[in-house]
Amino acid sequence: MTSIKIKLRKPLIRDKESNLFYQIIHNRIVRQVKTEYKIFFDEWDSHSSEIKIPLFNENRKKYLLSIKELVKLDINGLTKSTNFLDRKGIPYTADDIIKTYHNQSKGNTLSGFMQNIISQLKLFGKIRTSETYASTLNSFMRFRKDEDITLDEMNSDLIVAYEAYLEKESLGKNSISFYMRILRAVYNRAVEKGLVTQQYPFRQVYTGTPKTIKRAIPLKSIKQIKELNLTFNPSLDYVRDMFLFSFYTRGMSFIDMTYLKKKNLQNGILFYRRKKTGQQLCIKWENCMQEIVDKYQIATSPYLLPIIKNPDQDERRQYKNTIFLINRKLKDIGKKVGLSIPLTMYVARHSWASIAKSKNIPISVISEGMGHDSEATTQIYLASLDASVVDKANQLILNSL
């Protein structure tokens, strides 16, 4: 029987930060694993052995949440090391658990190396990217039945077998390629660090980017969605309003909608910075947007929309839970208006661009409206574009409704 717990070393001075450590108990032998994570004594709940997250100090909140995530990864790593030794079927000690864990943490294994990358991505604030790497690692470990491998064991035969496994799991070509590209990026990074010799294990699997079907619906369908009578179905009504809000705001992505705060709206202009690119955008505030905000306004919340309902809890998890719920229920709305494609929040964004184009609005204006910055040529046009041009383009579309 093995016990793995997180502890806080008691500080000699109360107002000084102290280190967290892991306590490993196996066959009544106790060992400790030091960490570099430091917190204050009053940020630790000794009863639940958890970090306490402050409600009002945003900077400290972000720091402690990142530490909490790293601790979760470490505990997971120690647990996997224990499971690995259990599967060997031979006696082992608490020291063996720690040794196995450290070997993985040093990047000698695929799991250990990827966990290090995931931790770095989180510390740099690249949460979405870290989640895609974690998803890929989880998928690969399911394929391996939770048995880790060393980096030099990543050969062509193994990767081909993984591809076959994903196909059996009924994943599409795009999804399989997505996992393969992430694994390839991880492998190439290990090559750059000199941890493994390049053997090109991905040369026999597909790593391309097939064209996806464009997901846009015509203005007629947007009108039908808007005019649906959902009075007796508040859940669908809320989902429909979030979809329309995205469309009204030039196809604003849901992640940006999630973090909009009341202070972002000033003097009839909504200012926000895109999470994906960091680009700042401003949108002229229209009555249709205000109607949705008024409908769901929570006086005590700093947020403009009711997506993050508990600011003192994990905001990222609330976002993920809500987008999952919304995209699932949007499909029901799509069926009600007879759409041939699945309705998602992304459809609102793509539809705004498609409808704008059909009204002969210049591509440069559309790109500015959506906050695109990936095309260098477009950026040349955007540099001197007046924001009012984009607002007029948006107003033209909204008036058509």
N, C-alpha and C positions, 0 to 999 in steps of 0.2 A: 504494500500500500504506500502510495506516494502523496505527499501534501506539498502544494506550491502556494505560497502566500506573499503578498506585497506588504512591506513594513516601512515605517519611517524611523530613522535613527533619531533618538532624542537629542535635541540641540543643547549645548552647554549654555548658550545665551538664548533666551526665549525669542527675541526679536531677530534672530539670525536664521537664514535658510539652512535646511538640513537635507541630507541625501536619503532618497528612497533606496531600499534594497529588497531582494527576493530571498525568502526563507524556504529552503528545500529540506523536507523531512522524508527519509526513505529508510525503512527498517529501523526506525527509532534513532537514526543518525541524522543530526541537524547540520546543514551547511548553508552558507550565505553567498549570494551573488551581488556584488556592488553595482550601482548604477551612477550615472552622472546627473541624474534628474534631481533638482533641488526645489523644495517648496518650504513655505513657512509652517510652523507648528499648528497655527490656527486654520490652515488650509487642509488639514488632515482629519478625517473622521476615523478614529481608532476602533470604534464599534463595528463599522461596516468595512473597514480597511479600504476606504476609497478617498479620492481627492475631492474636496469640496469646491464647487465652482461658484465664484462671486456673481452677484446679480448685476452690479452696476459698473464695475471696473472692466471696460471692454478689453483693454490691452492685457490685463492679467487673466481675464477669462479665456482669451485666445491662447495664451501661453499654457495655461493649465489644461485646457482641452487637448492641446497637442501632446502634452506630457501624458495625459490619460490614454490617448491613442497609442503612443509609443509603449507604454506599460502593457496595454492590451496585446500588442504585437509580441512583446518579450514573453509574457505569460503563455501566449499561444506557442511560441517557439520552444519554451521549456517543456510544455505539455507534449508537443510533437516529438521532442527528444526522448521523453519518457515512453511514449507509445512505440517509438522506433526500437528502443531497447527491449520493451515487452515482447515485440514481435520476434525478436531474435531467439527468445525462449531460453536464455541462459542467465544465471544470476548476475546482478549488477549493483553498484553502489550509488549513493548520492553524488559522489565525485564523478562517476561515469556519466551521470545525467548532465552535470555542469560541463564536463569535457566535450560531450556530444553537442551540447548547445553552443559552446564557444566555437567549435569547428564550423558549425552552420553560420554563426554570426560573422565569422571572418570571411565569409563568401566562398568557402570551399565547396559549398553545395548550391544547387540552383535556388532552392527555397531561401537559404540564408542570404545569398547575393541579392535576390529580388526583394526580400524583406528590407534590406539595407536601402535599396533604391526607393522603395515605397515610403520608408521613414523620411528620407531626404526630401522627397516630393512634398510630403505633408508639412515638413518644417519650412519649405519654401512657399507654402500656400497653394501649391498645385494640387488641390484636393481631388478635382475631377480626374486628372491624369493618374493620381495615386490609386483611385478606385478602379480604373480600367486595368492597371497593373495587378492589383489585388484580385480582381475577377479572373484574369488570365492565369495567375498562379493557382487560384482555387480550382479552376477547371483542369489544369495540368496535374495537380495533386490528386484529383478525383480519378483521372486516367491512371495514375500510378498507384491508386489505392492507398494514398497517403504515405507512400514510401519515397523518400527523397533520393536524389541522385547527385553525383559530383558533376561539375561543369564539363569535365572531359568525357563524361558518359553521354553527352548530348551529340549523338551521331545521326546520320541520315536515316537509318532504319528506325530509330526511336521516333523521330519526328514524323515519318511517314505513318507509323503505327498510331501516333497521336491524331493525325489528320483523319485516319480511318475511324478512330474512336468518336471524333466530333461528328463525322458523317452519320454514324450509327445513332448519335444523340439527336439527329434530325436538325442540326444547325445548317443554316444556309451558307452559300459560298462566301458571301460578304463577311459573315460572323467568323467563319473558319479562318479566312484571310486576315481578319482583324487580330485574332489570337496569335496567329503565326507571325505577323509583323511585330507585335509586341515582344514575343519570345526572341525573335531575330535581333531586335534592338538590344535586348538584355544580353544576349550571347555576344554580340559585337562589342558591347561595352566591356564585357569580361575579357575579350580578346585585346582591346585597347589597354586594359590594366595589366596585361600579361598573366592573367589567371588561367588562360587556356590557349592552346594553339588553334588558329583558324582552320577548320575542317569543312566549312561550308555545308552544314547539316540541313539547310533549308532549300537546297537547290532542286529537290525533287517534289516539293510541295508548292501549292499555289499561294502566292503572297501579293497578288495584284489587287486592284481596286475596281471591280466591275461597276458599270454605270447603274445607279439606282433609278427606279421609276420616279419621275417628278411628282411631288405630292402637292398639287394646287387644285383648288376648286373655284368655279366661276362666281362672279358677284351674285348671281341668281341664288346659288346655294347658301352664300353668306346671309342673304336676306331671309331665306327659309329658316335658317338656324335662329336668326334674330327674332323672327315672328312666331316661333314655336310657343304654344301655350303650356308652360311648365309650372303653373301656379301650384298645382297639387303634388309637385315633385321637387321639393327644395334642393335636394342633392343634385339633380340634373340641372336645375336652374342655376346653381352656383357654378357648376362645371361650364355651362354655356356662357355665363358672364365672364369667366376667366379667359375663355377662348376669344370672346369678342373684345375684351380689354386688350389682349395681345394684338388683335387685328387693328383696333382703333389706334394703337400706339406704334404703328408702322411695323408690325410683326415683332414686337419686343419678345425676346426669349424668356421662357418661364423663370430661369434662374435670376434674371434681372428684375422681373416682376416681383419675385419673392422678397428681395432685399430692398425694394423701394421704401423709403421712409417719408413721413409727412413733411419733413423739412426739405425733401427734394422738390416739393411743389412750392414755387414762389412767384408771385405776381403773374399768375396765368401761364407760367412756363414750368414744365417738368424737366429737371436736370438729373441725369444719372450717368454712371460710368459702367460700361459693359464689363462683366466679369471675365468674358473670354479674351478680350483684347486690351482692356484698360482704356479704351477710347471714350471720351466724354460726349454725350449726346444731349440735345435739348429738344423738347417737343411742345408745341403749342397746346395748351390744355383746352379740351373741347367738352361740351355739355354731356355727350354720351359717356365720356370717361368719368365725369363727376357723378353721374347717376349711379354707376357701378360702385364707386367709392362710398357714396352716401348710403347705399343699400347695405353695405357690410361693415361700416365704420365701427371700430372699437375704440372708445374714447381714451382708454388707458394704454393702448398700444402705440408704440412709436412708428409702427409700420402702416403703410398706406392700404395694403390689401390683407385679407385674413388668411394668410398662408402660414406664416410663423405666428402661432397663437400663444406660445409660451416662450418668450425671449430668454427665460432663465434655464431652458432645456436645450438639448442638442438641436441647433437650428438646421444644420445640414440634414439630419435625419428627418426633420419635419418637412423639409423641401422634398426629399426623395419619396417619402410616404405620400405626400400630396400629389406630386406629378404622376406617380404610379396610379393613384386613385382617379385622377382627372383623365389621363389617357385611356384608362379602362372604360370609364363612363362616357367619354366622348364617342366611343365606337357605337354606343347605344343611340346617341343623338344622331350620328351619321346614318344609322339605319332608319331612323324616323323620317329623314328627309331624302332617303333613297340614294345615298352616295355609293359609288362603286369602289371607293378606296377607303381604308380605315381612317377615321378622323382622329387626329392627334393635335397637340399644341403646335407642333412643327408645321402643320398644314396652314395655320393662321399666318405664320411668318412667310411661308412660301407663296400663299395666296395673295398677300398684300403686294408682294413684288410682281407677281404675274398679272394681277389686275392693273397695277400701276403701269406696267409695260403696255397692256392692251389699250390704255388711254393715252399712249404716245408720250408718256413722261420719260425724259431722258434717262439712260442707264446710270449716268453719273449722279442724278438726283436720287434714284432708287437706292444706289449704293450708299449714298450719304445718309439717307433715311434709315437704313437698316444697320448702319455702323460697320459696314464691310471695310476691311483694310488689307486684304490679301493680294489685291491686284495693284501693282505699282503704277500702271497706266491710269487706272481709275483714281488713284490718290492724287495724281497731278491735277485732274479736273476738280477734285474735292477741295483742294487747298484753298481756293478762292470762292467757293460756293457759299452764297448767303443762306443762312438758316431759314429765312422766311420763304425761300423757294420750296424747301422741303415741306414746310408747314402748309403751304398752298396746295402742294401735291396731295398731302394727307387729307386736307379739307375737301378736295375735289372727290376723293374716293369716298369719304364719309357721307358727303352730300348725296352720293348716288344711292345710298341706302334709304 
